[in-house]
Amino acid sequence: MTGMTGATEWLTKIMLRVAAGVSLLASLWYFEPPKPAFQLCGFHWLTGRPCPLCGLTRAMFALAKGHWSEALGFNALGPLAFAMVAGLFWNDGPMRRRVWTCGIAAFAIYGVWRIFLPVT
């Protein structure tokens, strides 16, 4: 973005991020997640236990449509993942790194919990 002033470059970055976020939400709102005829998760197929990411795609689609309780039923960390993805468009620098570090740690803890404790 050469030849732009600092304010113009900043505004352009913000507008591109807003456009990307709106496009992502619009696509999540419009399309339904596929209902697979077979098990897609290799971990679940091998162990019979859900992995930390099982149900996350359906949770993201439900969150985009405003169905928060349904999303929590698919994956309890769906809202966290939704916020992490939204943060990609909104935040730069060390804050983004902290959010992703904490989010990955939360998914690791949740994964251990899902593997070793009964999920209802």
Secondary structure, 3 states (H helix, E strand, C coil): CCCCCHHHHHHHHHHHHHHHHHHHHHHHHHCCCCCCCCCCCHHHHHHCCCCCCCCHHHHHHHHHCCCHHHHHHHCCCHHHHHHHHHHHHHCCCHHHHHHHHHHHHHHHHHHHHHHHCCCC
